[in-house]
Amino acid sequence: KTFRTDDKDWLLEQIYEMTRRRFKAFRHFYAKGDYDFAMMVEMGVDRIHHGFWRYMDKNHRLYEPGNKYENAIHDYYVYLDEEIERTLELADDETELMIVSDHGAKTMVGGICINEWLQREGYLTLKEQPPEPKRLTTDMIDWSKTKAWGAGGYYARIFMNVEGREPEGIIPADKYEEEREALCEKLRGITGEKCEGIGTVVYHPEHVYESIVNIPPDLIVHLGNLDWRSSGSVGVGAIHMFENDTGPDDANHAQQGIFISSMKLREPVAQKSPYSIFDITPTVLDYFGIDVPRDMIGESLLTDGSWL
């Protein structure tokens, strides 16, 4: 089984067991060694959101008052605090603490079937339409009539079929940017089930990453600014779906996460200069008196002399 399951009793048990074992192992090794720096990652916080958000969020379309799991997320956080407290009992008064999440969480309204939409808009053509929902694979695509296809996930990745770049590309290389911008505009116009605007945001990989490696998508699409996930299946027969095509999932990732620190940090300037996940590594390096590489994204959050 995975965390995308209807067996919520089993899932809850597994999340607690995973968290219990991970903290136990961390405390074991921490107590045995003499560390300048120690770090652990707990995945239970992520899994509890995906598996139980609908039971907690009164605004979720599937929320039922008084349901069995209404306090599951709250109770897990209480338990997590207890594990953190037991762990901190091993640290001395000079030990500094950081708690950092790599993303936040939010209600998932539903899924946009990105490849169904690309078919409707004339960008994607299949050799034949599957009779039931099925994961899209490259051998299902008629490349001679396809300009773009998409991948599912918490956001959509759009790949274009460019002449000279892809084996059977049909978009002329000198028309690539024109075609890409036209597709951008159409993607931004994707609507919800009732034809309402949802505020989709489209990114160009070369504008958001310092360097591009491997095979990047041509476009990165936050559907409804991540209120909707990207469902990559074909044969759905609809643009919108309200059950995840890879299994039950109630929450999507969000840009704002959690950051807690015992160190004396400079104050962020409201929304103009919020703390960033890119600032964590420079802060740790600065704390230990290690020069921050010039090409590293982010900057130390320490105030002058706070590490002395």
LINGINOR-V195058 format. One record per backbone hydrogen bond with DSSP energy under -0.5 kcal/mol. CO is the residue of the C=O (numbers start at 0). NH is the residue of the N-H. E is the energy in kcal/mol with one decimal. If there is no record, write none. Layout:
CO,NH,E ; CO,NH,E
This chain:
2,4,-1.4 ; 5,7,-1.8 ; 6,10,-2.2 ; 7,11,-2.7 ; 8,12,-2.1 ; 9,13,-2.4 ; 10,14,-2.5 ; 11,15,-2.1 ; 12,16,-2.4 ; 13,17,-2.8 ; 14,18,-2.3 ; 15,19,-2.8 ; 16,20,-2.4 ; 17,21,-2.2 ; 18,22,-2.4 ; 19,23,-2.1 ; 20,24,-2.5 ; 21,25,-2.4 ; 22,26,-2.7 ; 23,27,-2.0 ; 24,28,-2.2 ; 25,29,-2.6 ; 26,30,-2.3 ; 27,31,-1.2 ; 28,32,-1.6 ; 40,42,-0.6 ; 42,45,-0.7 ; 42,46,-2.1 ; 43,47,-2.7 ; 44,48,-1.0 ; 45,49,-2.0 ; 46,50,-2.3 ; 47,51,-1.7 ; 48,52,-1.4 ; 49,249,-2.5 ; 51,54,-0.7 ; 51,55,-0.7 ; 52,55,-1.2 ; 52,56,-2.6 ; 55,57,-0.7 ; 56,59,-1.7 ; 59,62,-1.9 ; 63,66,-1.5 ; 66,69,-1.6 ; 68,71,-1.9 ; 70,74,-3.1 ; 71,75,-1.9 ; 72,76,-2.1 ; 73,77,-1.9 ; 74,78,-2.2 ; 75,79,-2.8 ; 76,80,-2.4 ; 77,81,-1.6 ; 78,82,-2.0 ; 79,83,-2.4 ; 80,84,-2.4 ; 81,85,-2.3 ; 82,86,-1.9 ; 83,87,-2.5 ; 84,88,-1.1 ; 86,89,-1.6 ; 87,90,-1.3 ; 91,94,-1.5 ; 96,261,-2.2 ; 98,259,-2.4 ; 103,253,-1.4 ; 105,251,-2.8 ; 106,108,-0.7 ; 109,228,-2.1 ; 110,112,-0.6 ; 110,240,-2.3 ; 111,113,-1.7 ; 111,230,-2.7 ; 112,116,-2.4 ; 113,117,-2.2 ; 114,118,-1.6 ; 115,119,-2.3 ; 116,120,-2.2 ; 117,122,-2.6 ; 117,123,-1.4 ; 118,121,-1.4 ; 122,146,-3.3 ; 122,147,-1.8 ; 124,141,-2.8 ; 133,233,-2.9 ; 136,139,-1.9 ; 137,140,-1.2 ; 139,126,-2.6 ; 140,142,-1.1 ; 141,144,-1.7 ; 142,145,-0.8 ; 146,160,-2.9 ; 148,158,-2.9 ; 150,156,-1.1 ; 152,229,-2.8 ; 155,157,-0.5 ; 155,220,-3.0 ; 156,150,-2.1 ; 157,217,-2.5 ; 157,218,-1.6 ; 158,148,-2.2 ; 159,161,-1.1 ; 160,169,-1.8 ; 160,170,-2.3 ; 161,164,-1.7 ; 161,165,-2.8 ; 165,163,-0.6 ; 165,168,-1.6 ; 169,171,-0.7 ; 170,162,-2.8 ; 171,174,-2.1 ; 172,175,-1.1 ; 174,178,-2.7 ; 175,179,-2.8 ; 176,180,-2.5 ; 177,181,-1.8 ; 178,182,-2.1 ; 179,183,-2.3 ; 180,184,-2.0 ; 181,185,-1.7 ; 182,186,-2.6 ; 183,187,-2.3 ; 184,188,-0.8 ; 186,189,-1.6 ; 187,199,-0.5 ; 189,197,-0.8 ; 191,194,-1.9 ; 195,191,-2.8 ; 200,221,-3.0 ; 202,204,-0.6 ; 202,219,-2.5 ; 203,206,-2.2 ; 203,207,-0.9 ; 204,207,-0.9 ; 204,208,-1.9 ; 210,212,-0.5 ; 213,215,-0.6 ; 218,157,-2.6 ; 219,202,-3.2 ; 219,221,-0.5 ; 220,155,-2.7 ; 220,222,-1.0 ; 221,200,-2.2 ; 221,224,-1.9 ; 222,225,-0.7 ; 222,226,-0.5 ; 222,227,-2.1 ; 223,226,-1.1 ; 226,108,-3.1 ; 226,109,-0.7 ; 228,111,-2.7 ; 228,230,-0.6 ; 229,152,-2.8 ; 229,231,-0.6 ; 230,113,-0.9 ; 230,114,-0.7 ; 233,133,-2.7 ; 238,112,-3.6 ; 240,110,-3.4 ; 243,246,-1.4 ; 249,107,-2.3 ; 251,105,-2.0 ; 253,103,-3.1 ; 254,256,-0.5 ; 257,100,-2.3 ; 259,98,-2.8 ; 262,264,-0.9 ; 263,302,-1.3 ; 267,269,-1.4 ; 268,271,-1.7 ; 268,272,-1.4 ; 272,268,-0.7 ; 275,278,-1.9 ; 276,279,-1.1 ; 277,281,-0.6 ; 278,282,-1.8 ; 279,283,-2.3 ; 280,284,-2.6 ; 281,285,-2.5 ; 282,286,-2.3 ; 283,287,-1.5 ; 284,289,-3.0 ; 285,288,-1.5 ; 290,292,-0.5 ; 292,295,-1.7 ; 300,265,-2.9 ; 302,305,-2.4 ; 304,307,-1.5
